[in-house]
């Protein structure tokens, strides 16, 4: 019974969101509405690109720090050993 009520609530929320989007498209025009949707998707893509990478184990989510220097220096050959450059 609880699952049925939860699905009905979720369905009404989705229906309400679609109705609001439809009304916004009618009032603002399709071009303005599509510009807003594209902007929101661009912001979401930028946030996902900057999000840290990680993995999930049984004891929780662990963030892996990116080593950005490694990819830049991967194909560079130095004339001196690493200890001599310091």
Secondary structure, 3 states (H helix, E strand, C coil): CHHHHHHHHHHHHHHHHHHHHHHHHHHHCHHHHHHHHHHHHHHHHHHHHHCCEEEEECCEEEEECCCHHHHHHCCCCCCCCHHHHC
